[in-house]
Amino acid sequence: MKISARNRLKGKITDIVKGATTAHVRIDIGNGIVVTSSITNEAVDELGLEVGASAYAVVKASDVMVAVD
């Protein structure tokens, strides 16, 4: 895989929940950290995503917001 994004977090898919059009995919990247992504159901099917499979969470953002209570 070649991609311009540098923030690639390898892990295992722990959960896939499909909605009407969008799915939430949870990837355990280790040390108790789970990244959740919202992608289309079509993307889940095209990528052949399955619970237990290896996958990358790829983060590409121009802004990162921080909030506190």
MDAnalysis code that builds the backbone (N, CA, C; Angstrom):
import MDAnalysis as mda
import numpy as np

u = mda.Universe.empty(207, n_residues=69, atom_resindex=np.repeat(np.arange(69), 3), trajectory=True)
u.add_TopologyAttr("name", ["N", "CA", "C"] * 69)
u.add_TopologyAttr("resid", np.arange(1, 70))
u.add_TopologyAttr("resname", ["MET", "LYS", "ILE", "SER", "ALA", "ARG", "ASN", "ARG", "LEU", "LYS", "GLY", "LYS", "ILE", "THR", "ASP", "ILE", "VAL", "LYS", "GLY", "ALA", "THR", "THR", "ALA", "HIS", "VAL", "ARG", "ILE", "ASP", "ILE", "GLY", "ASN", "GLY", "ILE", "VAL", "VAL", "THR", "SER", "SER", "ILE", "THR", "ASN", "GLU", "ALA", "VAL", "ASP", "GLU", "LEU", "GLY", "LEU", "GLU", "VAL", "GLY", "ALA", "SER", "ALA", "TYR", "ALA", "VAL", "VAL", "LYS", "ALA", "SER", "ASP", "VAL", "MET", "VAL", "ALA", "VAL", "ASP"])
u.atoms.positions = np.array([
    [0.847, -1.168, 0.000],
    [0.000, 0.000, 0.000],
    [0.894, 1.233, 0.000],
    [0.630, 2.142, -0.906],
    [1.307, 3.438, -0.916],
    [0.250, 4.498, -0.701],
    [0.527, 5.402, 0.242],
    [-0.435, 6.446, 0.577],
    [0.337, 7.645, 1.118],
    [-0.171, 8.849, 0.853],
    [0.550, 10.049, 1.289],
    [0.398, 10.320, 2.780],
    [-0.686, 9.863, 3.388],
    [-0.903, 10.106, 4.819],
    [0.170, 9.396, 5.632],
    [0.701, 10.045, 6.633],
    [1.764, 9.472, 7.447],
    [1.254, 8.872, 8.749],
    [0.036, 9.167, 9.100],
    [-0.532, 8.664, 10.350],
    [-1.316, 7.384, 10.097],
    [-0.590, 6.278, 10.005],
    [-1.185, 4.974, 9.753],
    [-1.062, 4.145, 11.020],
    [-2.192, 3.737, 11.546],
    [-2.213, 2.990, 12.800],
    [-2.717, 1.581, 12.520],
    [-1.818, 0.600, 12.604],
    [-2.193, -0.783, 12.295],
    [-2.860, -1.431, 13.498],
    [-3.900, -2.199, 13.219],
    [-4.601, -2.889, 14.291],
    [-5.500, -3.980, 13.767],
    [-6.413, -4.421, 14.624],
    [-7.379, -5.468, 14.269],
    [-8.787, -4.910, 14.398],
    [-9.636, -5.281, 13.452],
    [-11.027, -4.858, 13.487],
    [-11.736, -5.625, 14.593],
    [-12.355, -4.879, 15.507],
    [-13.052, -5.520, 16.630],
    [-14.560, -5.476, 16.476],
    [-15.067, -4.557, 15.653],
    [-16.516, -4.425, 15.532],
    [-16.852, -3.674, 14.251],
    [-17.919, -4.105, 13.590],
    [-18.462, -3.405, 12.423],
    [-19.967, -3.321, 12.629],
    [-20.483, -2.102, 12.694],
    [-21.919, -1.903, 12.877],
    [-22.434, -1.114, 11.676],
    [-23.230, -1.790, 10.838],
    [-23.796, -1.130, 9.668],
    [-25.119, -0.470, 10.017],
    [-25.286, 0.750, 9.511],
    [-26.545, 1.464, 9.628],
    [-27.218, 1.469, 8.266],
    [-28.094, 2.430, 8.045],
    [-28.815, 2.514, 6.773],
    [-27.860, 2.740, 5.599],
    [-26.882, 3.628, 5.777],
    [-25.921, 3.919, 4.702],
    [-24.475, 3.934, 5.183],
    [-24.283, 4.128, 6.492],
    [-22.948, 4.298, 7.061],
    [-22.650, 3.213, 8.083],
    [-21.400, 2.773, 8.104],
    [-20.961, 1.779, 9.081],
    [-19.950, 2.405, 10.026],
    [-19.939, 1.922, 11.274],
    [-18.903, 2.304, 12.231],
    [-17.972, 1.105, 12.372],
    [-16.712, 1.335, 12.085],
    [-15.691, 0.283, 12.143],
    [-14.746, 0.621, 13.280],
    [-14.593, -0.313, 14.211],
    [-13.704, -0.112, 15.360],
    [-12.434, -0.931, 15.144],
    [-11.282, -0.267, 15.302],
    [-9.976, -0.910, 15.123],
    [-9.180, -0.758, 16.405],
    [-8.802, -1.883, 16.989],
    [-7.969, -1.902, 18.198],
    [-6.520, -1.790, 17.760],
    [-5.877, -0.666, 18.139],
    [-4.486, -0.455, 17.727],
    [-3.496, -0.783, 18.842],
    [-3.984, -1.375, 19.930],
    [-3.106, -1.812, 21.012],
    [-3.128, -0.878, 22.197],
    [-2.625, -1.386, 23.317],
    [-2.541, -0.612, 24.561],
    [-3.889, -0.049, 24.995],
    [-4.974, -0.766, 24.697],
    [-6.301, -0.327, 25.098],
    [-6.878, 0.807, 24.261],
    [-6.246, 1.116, 23.148],
    [-6.707, 2.215, 22.295],
    [-7.493, 1.654, 21.115],
    [-8.720, 2.169, 20.951],
    [-9.579, 1.761, 19.842],
    [-9.932, 3.003, 19.038],
    [-9.744, 2.928, 17.728],
    [-10.086, 4.019, 16.819],
    [-11.367, 3.626, 16.100],
    [-12.336, 4.547, 16.044],
    [-13.591, 4.290, 15.357],
    [-13.680, 5.167, 14.117],
    [-14.053, 4.547, 12.993],
    [-14.208, 5.271, 11.744],
    [-15.625, 5.097, 11.218],
    [-16.179, 6.167, 10.659],
    [-17.474, 6.093, 9.980],
    [-17.208, 6.074, 8.483],
    [-17.581, 4.979, 7.836],
    [-17.402, 4.846, 6.397],
    [-18.694, 4.291, 5.803],
    [-18.814, 4.340, 4.503],
    [-20.036, 3.839, 3.879],
    [-20.105, 2.319, 3.969],
    [-21.325, 1.806, 3.956],
    [-21.511, 0.356, 3.906],
    [-20.870, -0.223, 2.652],
    [-20.950, 0.530, 1.562],
    [-20.352, 0.095, 0.303],
    [-18.837, -0.082, 0.454],
    [-18.183, 0.827, 1.176],
    [-16.737, 0.728, 1.393],
    [-16.401, -0.507, 2.214],
    [-17.222, -0.799, 3.230],
    [-17.006, -2.008, 4.042],
    [-17.030, -3.239, 3.143],
    [-18.027, -3.306, 2.264],
    [-18.165, -4.458, 1.374],
    [-17.036, -4.530, 0.356],
    [-16.695, -3.397, -0.255],
    [-15.638, -3.375, -1.274],
    [-14.280, -3.752, -0.696],
    [-14.010, -3.328, 0.550],
    [-12.735, -3.652, 1.195],
    [-12.727, -5.047, 1.805],
    [-13.899, -5.673, 1.874],
    [-13.990, -7.013, 2.454],
    [-13.672, -7.014, 3.935],
    [-14.069, -5.963, 4.649],
    [-13.752, -5.857, 6.068],
    [-14.514, -6.890, 6.879],
    [-13.818, -7.514, 7.817],
    [-14.406, -8.510, 8.703],
    [-13.799, -8.363, 10.088],
    [-14.601, -8.639, 11.105],
    [-14.105, -8.630, 12.477],
    [-12.968, -9.640, 12.590],
    [-11.873, -9.226, 13.234],
    [-10.701, -10.078, 13.414],
    [-9.623, -9.870, 12.368],
    [-9.964, -9.187, 11.279],
    [-8.985, -8.944, 10.213],
    [-8.074, -7.774, 10.586],
    [-6.877, -7.775, 10.029],
    [-5.960, -6.645, 10.204],
    [-6.399, -5.500, 9.315],
    [-6.200, -4.279, 9.791],
    [-6.545, -3.091, 9.008],
    [-5.747, -1.909, 9.537],
    [-5.708, -0.865, 8.770],
    [-5.059, 0.374, 9.179],
    [-6.109, 1.451, 9.386],
    [-5.975, 2.221, 10.448],
    [-6.717, 3.463, 10.608],
    [-5.774, 4.539, 10.072],
    [-6.194, 5.218, 9.020],
    [-5.359, 6.232, 8.390],
    [-5.966, 7.591, 8.707],
    [-5.161, 8.458, 9.343],
    [-5.646, 9.770, 9.759],
    [-4.989, 10.832, 8.893],
    [-5.818, 11.612, 8.225],
    [-5.318, 12.725, 7.416],
    [-6.234, 13.906, 7.695],
    [-5.743, 14.882, 8.423],
    [-6.579, 16.018, 8.799],
    [-5.775, 17.309, 8.759],
    [-6.446, 18.374, 8.389],
    [-5.768, 19.668, 8.390],
    [-5.917, 20.373, 9.732],
    [-6.898, 19.951, 10.532],
    [-7.127, 20.545, 11.853],
    [-7.311, 19.446, 12.892],
    [-6.805, 19.716, 14.076],
    [-7.051, 18.855, 15.226],
    [-7.559, 19.765, 16.335],
    [-8.738, 19.466, 16.852],
    [-9.323, 20.279, 17.907],
    [-9.116, 19.593, 19.249],
    [-8.929, 20.402, 20.273],
    [-8.758, 19.901, 21.628],
    [-9.790, 20.586, 22.508],
    [-10.450, 19.820, 23.373],
    [-11.451, 20.393, 24.278],
    [-11.242, 19.849, 25.680],
    [-11.642, 20.619, 26.664],
    [-11.574, 20.187, 28.055],
    [-12.892, 20.519, 28.729],
    [-13.192, 19.845, 29.843],
    [-14.399, 20.126, 30.632],
    [-14.168, 21.300, 31.542],
])
